[in-house]
Amino acid sequence: MTHDSALERLRGGAEPRNHDARTIAALTANPGCARRGIMDAAGVDKDAVARRLGFPAPFGQSQFAITRGNAFEAQVKADGCAELLTLLRDRLGLDVPEVAYDDLEVVAGNESRELRHARTRRLLERALSSGEGTLFDHPLLRLDIAGQPAYLEPDVIAFQLGGRFHIIEIKSFAVIDGQAEPEQVAAAARQSAVYVLALRRLLEELGAPAERVSHEVFLVCPENFSNRPTATPLDVRPQLAVLGRQLARLTRVEQIVGGLPDDLTFELEAEELPDAVRTVEARYAPECMASCEMAFFCRDEARACGGTGVLGKAVRDDLGGVDSIGTALALADGSLDPSPDLAETAERLRTAARLRREALTA
Amino acid sequence: MPAAPDVPPAETTTETAAATDALEARIGDLRAAVRRAIANGDRQAARVLRSELRQAEEAWDEAVLGSGGPAHDVRRPLVPVRDQVHQALTLLGAPAAPKLIGSVYAAFFPGDIPGSRLTSLRRDEERSFRTAPYARPFYLCPALTADLLSPARGLLAVSTWPQAQRIVGPLSARADFLTAAIRVAEQAGRGPDGSGVQRLLWRFAANIPGATAGTVGTVDPAVLAEAARAELDVHRDADRHQRERAAERALAQLDDAGRLFGSRLHALRRTGSGNATDGENTR
């Protein structure tokens, strides 16, 4: 309970923010960041905090992208998922009689999440016992994130491919000549992994083995420059492993909270908000810009103190133990004597500096 | 309008001016009345007042701009929207989504169904039925889900169809798609082959195994109908069974309005109790 009250104090009395697959997937992007971990665990509205700090994050999905995505999804699912069924039959050998379609987006004209989740549970339970049902449209899954239930909606679940559930993720980026943009695919894989995990948890609750949810998800995207959908299997085992580890870490958030000052709060109106945020250590890397609302603040902070993370994760890892760019430069030109544990790094830095000098003077 | 020769022109203008003043006063009053009705939540009265307001505005147009202007030429469809939808649904013979209804109508009938009108249609139909049951020869109603007997999302049906035909179970989406394919192919086989018809046929043929035997890009209606029948044979019995079971329940449990427009509150209370509903046990 003290743990809960500590998190509530961190939020400054505000309502916790809900997670979705996007934010959960983003958790795995930078597992080493305590600032992000603690703020996510407490459900702090990071966007509001960043705006309050004067570093608003100008992102959020583009309205055009959302519209395009919805239109493509509607097209694939039109006429009782006609296009999707064709794809699944052609590519994955789905049997002709397997056409059952259950719409879980609305339950009796009601869209409440608890009701939809209950119905999802019931239909999946039936599917497990009797094998009924093939396509489940917009089931509502639940995943506990640091003690907070987060509701998630995969686009479709296909069932009855050898008795296993498969997540189908419909995305509107194009697969051209069998290739799609790696970043987009990686993001889709991370998101799908969240769904796979949530579905596995649900199956475990229902007393079925988690393996009945396949680690292979199907990505349905427009093919080449047309609007015709194509399906690509995607193995999300690596993403699942990272996600599982990261979520386990989030549940141990007590330890991080324990190390923080007792009066720390991220209340938006508080005068000392910037100091409060700085108290918790961040681990900035340029990749943060794509997934974290706090990125602009952290980048500014990292630049101001010359953190090596600004130069990218690879550089930071190479300079293990050296915190700032200034220290690294001092070690390189020999103006600073390295401690024994940094001797090796210092040696390499001096070599690099010597090579650079030679290359420039030659 | 040419003035009669024995009436001085000045008087005509003052007369018109007096008439338009009166009309403008009436328009103002009606607007206020519509607002009051809306504020009081009396939508029925608001609609009546609104149509009176529209008439007054048309009269004003006529008095000020004169008749026969291009404003009066606004192309109104000759057939009301509900009749258009009824025609398309009768052709399809199965519950269908507005998008399919629109493209079927565009392919086989003159004119288009304005998409914006479809959204309010269902609500209007239900309201009309509840105020005066069976006053119209048919109503456009939502298809009902087999398990909860509640309105299915985005599927329209015709009230005169048998109850089982207006209910959709898990297999019905596919079965109805195939039924529609057969009906559309038969209709296309009878009439001239326009580009709209070909597009529609292709939309079906591309997603039915064995329906695209001919040359690439063209669809033979007979082949399409044959392929659709072959697949429908696989699903028909199971689908019909589910639908008929649900229809029996609907007849036993629901009142007239419920059988047409579905039961929302009823279903909610039942699911809220946490027990599996009949539909889920008997399926």
Chai-1 contact restraints between the chains, C-beta under 6 A:
chainA,res_idxA,chainB,res_idxB,connection_type,confidence,min_distance_angstrom,max_distance_angstrom,comment,restraint_id
A,D79,B,F177,contact,1.0,0.0,6.0,A-B,restraint_1
A,G80,B,A173,contact,1.0,0.0,6.0,A-B,restraint_2
A,G80,B,R174,contact,1.0,0.0,6.0,A-B,restraint_3
A,G80,B,F177,contact,1.0,0.0,6.0,A-B,restraint_4
A,A82,B,F177,contact,1.0,0.0,6.0,A-B,restraint_5
A,A82,B,N207,contact,1.0,0.0,6.0,A-B,restraint_6
A,E83,B,N207,contact,1.0,0.0,6.0,A-B,restraint_7
A,T86,B,N207,contact,1.0,0.0,6.0,A-B,restraint_8
A,V96,B,V234,contact,1.0,0.0,6.0,A-B,restraint_9
A,P97,B,V234,contact,1.0,0.0,6.0,A-B,restraint_10
A,V99,B,R174,contact,1.0,0.0,6.0,A-B,restraint_11
A,A100,B,P170,contact,1.0,0.0,6.0,A-B,restraint_12
A,A100,B,L171,contact,1.0,0.0,6.0,A-B,restraint_13
A,Y101,B,P170,contact,1.0,0.0,6.0,A-B,restraint_14
A,Y101,B,A173,contact,1.0,0.0,6.0,A-B,restraint_15
A,D102,B,P170,contact,1.0,0.0,6.0,A-B,restraint_16
A,D103,B,R153,contact,1.0,0.0,6.0,A-B,restraint_17
A,V106,B,R153,contact,1.0,0.0,6.0,A-B,restraint_18
A,A108,B,L148,contact,1.0,0.0,6.0,A-B,restraint_19
A,A108,B,S150,contact,1.0,0.0,6.0,A-B,restraint_20
A,A108,B,R264,contact,1.0,0.0,6.0,A-B,restraint_21
A,A108,B,A267,contact,1.0,0.0,6.0,A-B,restraint_22
A,A108,B,L268,contact,1.0,0.0,6.0,A-B,restraint_23
A,G109,B,S150,contact,1.0,0.0,6.0,A-B,restraint_24
A,G109,B,P151,contact,1.0,0.0,6.0,A-B,restraint_25
A,G109,B,R264,contact,1.0,0.0,6.0,A-B,restraint_26
A,N110,B,L268,contact,1.0,0.0,6.0,A-B,restraint_27
